Amino acid sequence: MKRSVSTLGIVMGLGLLPAACGPASQLEGEIDGPGLRAMTGTQGSTGPNGIPKLAWHTWKVTIARALHSRLLLEKGAIDPALLATGILAEDGGEQVFAHTVSCAVAEDTPVPYNRKKLAYVGRGMVSGVDWAKSGLTDLQITNVLECVVAFVNDKTKGVNILLTGPEVDDKEKEDHTSFIHREALWCASISGGTVVVDVYPTQSFLDGCGIDAKAALEERYCHEVGTCDLNYMDLDKFKDNCVGDEATGQYSCGGKACTMTWLEDAPAWCEPPLTSPPPPPPNPPNPPLPQ
């Protein structure tokens, strides 16, 4: 898949990312092993860090409703009903919209808008989806939401992220061997009138940085902790709910295709813990006083 300079990618702070799942025969390597597996020719899409947390939680229901109820374009222009929500009237909403176009609109498809006299450009990051031309199934909508969720982070600069999953497209066919750190698996749904996300941290995420994974993932995704509809799923739930292929990073949980994020080997991510310095030598005895 070609990268577009006008397309936004995934913004994740180092070490504050997504999870995974796999069948019992494959989970041993994930749970008990180091959790470092290079990607070799697997399906996936890459991008850099970014959607502000407040913007996502302000506009996520608007986006979910629009994906469910209407086509993006009407007579070659953005649907007036979507514009009427005000999502493109402020920068945060525009960030959410741009990422949604990257995920849900076919590669190189322009989505014109006059406020900045620029067109948003699709990347087709979710397989078989083109919101500009056809309606989406419920499963496709949740996969688009996962793709957008992977960008949510207040950090505006960060590292490259790889997305993998049964519904993540890869027209680039690039070598992904530099992405060796699994972060977490994200599974989105629409429930109770809002977007709900189950997040499964991987063992490498839990072990690699010596941090509180639940707190780190909540900090990355939630504008206000406890109000963001994020369900933290531990390793037991991961083993019970999820099946997949460790080699390709493609997993489903509860029978639904989900989306995993990976990081490259960055110095600030999983540095080994500092060792305590050796104790200082004992003070030498005081010299005798002169006679």
C-alpha positions in Angstrom: 0.0 0.0 0.0 1.4 3.4 -0.9 1.8 5.9 1.9 0.1 9.3 1.4 1.8 12.4 2.8 -1.7 13.7 3.7 -2.6 10.5 5.5 -2.2 10.2 9.2 -0.9 7.2 11.0 -1.0 5.6 14.4 0.1 7.6 17.4 1.2 5.6 20.3 3.5 6.5 23.1 6.5 4.2 23.5 5.4 1.2 25.5 1.8 2.3 25.9 0.0 0.2 23.3 -2.3 -2.8 22.3 -2.6 -6.7 22.9 -3.1 -10.3 21.4 -4.6 -13.8 21.6 -3.9 -17.3 20.4 -4.8 -21.0 20.7 -3.3 -23.1 23.5 -0.7 -24.7 21.4 0.6 -21.2 20.2 0.0 -19.3 23.4 3.0 -21.0 25.2 5.4 -19.0 23.1 3.5 -15.8 23.7 2.9 -16.3 27.4 6.1 -18.0 28.5 8.6 -16.9 25.9 10.2 -13.5 25.4 7.4 -12.2 23.1 9.7 -11.0 20.5 8.9 -12.4 17.0 9.9 -10.6 13.9 7.3 -10.1 11.2 8.1 -11.7 7.9 5.9 -10.9 5.0 2.7 -10.9 7.0 -0.4 -8.9 6.3 -0.3 -5.5 8.0 -0.3 -1.7 7.7 2.1 0.8 9.2 1.9 4.4 10.2 3.3 7.0 12.8 1.6 8.3 16.0 -1.8 10.5 16.8 -5.4 11.4 17.6 -5.9 13.5 20.8 -7.8 11.5 23.4 -10.4 14.2 24.1 -11.1 14.5 20.3 -11.7 10.8 19.9 -14.0 10.5 22.9 -15.9 13.6 21.7 -16.5 12.3 18.2 -16.4 8.5 18.4 -20.1 8.1 18.6 -20.6 10.5 15.7 -18.2 8.5 13.6 -19.8 5.2 14.5 -23.2 6.4 13.6 -22.0 7.8 10.3 -20.3 4.6 9.4 -23.5 2.7 10.2 -26.1 4.9 8.6 -24.8 6.7 5.6 -22.3 6.8 2.8 -19.4 9.3 3.2 -19.9 11.0 -0.1 -23.0 12.5 -1.7 -22.7 13.7 -5.3 -18.9 13.7 -4.8 -18.9 15.8 -1.6 -18.9 14.9 2.0 -22.3 14.1 3.2 -24.0 17.3 4.5 -25.5 15.5 7.5 -21.9 14.6 8.6 -20.7 18.1 8.1 -23.6 19.4 10.1 -22.3 17.6 13.2 -19.3 20.1 13.2 -16.7 17.4 13.2 -14.6 19.3 10.6 -15.0 22.6 12.3 -12.2 22.0 14.8 -8.8 20.5 14.6 -9.4 17.5 16.9 -12.5 16.4 15.0 -10.6 16.8 11.8 -7.9 14.5 13.1 -10.5 11.8 13.9 -12.1 12.2 10.5 -8.8 12.0 8.7 -7.8 8.8 10.4 -11.3 7.3 9.7 -10.8 8.1 6.0 -7.4 6.4 6.1 -9.0 3.3 7.5 -12.3 3.2 5.8 -11.8 4.6 2.3 -10.1 2.8 -0.6 -6.5 3.5 -1.3 -5.8 6.8 -3.1 -9.5 7.8 -3.1 -9.7 11.6 -2.5 -12.3 13.0 -0.2 -12.6 16.7 -1.0 -13.3 19.4 1.5 -12.9 23.1 1.1 -12.0 24.4 4.6 -8.3 23.9 3.9 -8.7 23.4 0.1 -7.2 19.9 0.5 -8.6 16.5 0.0 -8.4 13.8 2.6 -7.0 10.6 1.0 -8.0 7.0 1.8 -5.4 4.3 2.5 -7.7 1.3 2.5 -6.3 0.0 5.8 -9.3 -2.2 6.5 -9.8 -5.0 3.9 -12.7 -4.8 1.6 -14.1 -1.5 2.9 -14.8 1.6 0.9 -17.0 4.0 2.8 -17.0 6.4 -0.1 -18.9 3.9 -2.3 -20.7 1.3 -0.2 -22.2 0.7 3.2 -20.3 -1.2 5.8 -21.3 -4.4 7.7 -21.4 -4.3 11.5 -18.1 -6.3 11.6 -16.4 -3.9 9.1 -17.5 -0.9 11.3 -15.9 -2.4 14.4 -12.7 -3.1 12.4 -12.6 0.5 11.2 -13.1 1.7 14.8 -10.2 -0.5 15.9 -8.0 0.9 13.2 -8.8 4.5 14.3 -8.5 3.6 18.0 -4.9 2.4 17.3 -4.1 6.1 16.6 -5.4 7.5 19.9 -2.8 9.2 22.0 -2.0 12.7 23.1 1.6 12.4 22.1 2.1 14.1 18.7 5.4 12.5 18.0 6.4 8.9 18.5 7.3 5.7 16.7 6.1 3.7 13.7 3.3 1.3 14.5 2.3 -1.9 12.7 -1.3 -3.1 12.7 -2.1 -6.7 12.0 -5.3 -8.6 12.0 -7.6 -10.8 9.8 -9.2 -7.6 8.4 -6.1 -5.4 8.2 -5.0 -4.8 4.6 -1.5 -4.7 3.2 -1.0 -3.5 -0.3 2.6 -2.5 0.4 3.8 -6.0 1.0 6.6 -4.5 2.9 9.1 -6.3 5.1 7.9 -5.9 8.6 10.8 -7.6 10.3 11.7 -4.5 12.3 8.4 -4.7 14.3 9.3 -7.2 17.1 7.4 -5.9 20.1 3.7 -7.0 20.4 1.8 -4.4 22.4 -1.9 -5.3 22.7 -5.0 -6.6 20.9 -7.9 -4.2 20.5 -11.4 -5.5 20.0 -14.1 -2.8 19.4 -17.9 -3.1 19.6 -20.9 -0.8 19.8 -22.9 -1.3 22.9 -25.2 0.9 25.0 -25.0 3.6 22.4 -21.2 4.1 22.5 -18.0 2.5 21.3 -16.6 -0.1 23.7 -13.1 -1.5 23.5 -11.7 -4.6 25.0 -7.9 -4.5 25.2 -5.7 -7.6 25.8 -2.1 -6.8 26.7 0.5 -9.2 25.5 3.0 -11.0 27.8 5.9 -9.1 26.2 4.1 -5.8 27.0 3.5 -6.9 30.6 7.1 -8.1 31.1 9.1 -5.9 28.8 9.0 -2.6 30.6 8.2 -3.3 34.2 5.1 -1.1 34.1 1.5 -1.3 35.3 0.0 -2.4 31.9 -3.6 -1.6 32.9 -2.7 1.9 34.0 -0.5 2.5 30.9 -3.2 1.5 28.5 -5.8 3.6 30.2 -3.5 6.5 30.2 -2.9 6.2 26.5 -6.5 5.8 25.5 -8.7 7.4 28.2 -9.3 11.2 28.5 -10.7 10.5 32.0 -9.9 7.1 33.4 -13.0 5.1 34.2 -15.2 7.0 31.7 -13.8 5.8 28.4 -15.5 2.4 28.0 -12.2 0.6 27.9 -12.3 -3.0 29.3 -8.9 -4.3 30.4 -8.7 -8.0 29.8 -6.0 -10.0 31.6 -4.0 -13.0 30.3 -6.6 -15.5 31.6 -9.3 -13.9 29.5 -6.9 -13.7 26.6 -6.4 -17.4 26.7 -10.1 -18.1 27.2 -11.5 -15.8 24.6 -8.9 -15.6 21.8 -7.5 -17.7 19.0 -5.0 -16.9 16.3 -1.7 -17.2 14.6 1.3 -16.0 16.5 3.5 -15.9 13.3 1.2 -13.5 11.5 -0.3 -11.5 14.4 -3.8 -12.2 13.3 -6.3 -13.0 16.1 -10.0 -13.3 16.8 -11.6 -13.0 20.2 -15.1 -14.3 21.0 -15.4 -15.2 17.3 -14.7 -11.6 16.1 -11.6 -10.4 14.1 -9.6 -8.0 16.2 -6.6 -5.7 15.6 -3.1 -6.0 17.1 -0.4 -3.3 17.3 3.4 -3.8 17.2 6.4 -1.5 17.8 9.8 -1.5 16.4 12.8 -1.9 18.7 13.2 1.6 20.0 15.8 2.4 22.7 13.2 4.0 25.0 10.7 1.1 24.9 12.1 -1.9 26.7 15.5 -1.0 28.1 16.7 -3.5 30.7 16.2 -2.4 34.3 19.0 -0.5 35.8 21.2 -2.5 38.0 22.1 -1.2 41.4 25.6 0.2 41.6 28.1 -1.7 43.7 28.3 -0.5 47.2 31.2 1.9 47.9 34.3 0.4 49.5 34.5 0.8 53.3 36.2 4.0 54.4 39.8 3.4 55.2 40.8 3.6 58.9 41.8 7.0 60.1 45.6 7.3 60.1 47.1 7.4 63.5 47.6 10.8 65.1 51.2 12.0 65.1 53.1 11.4 68.3 
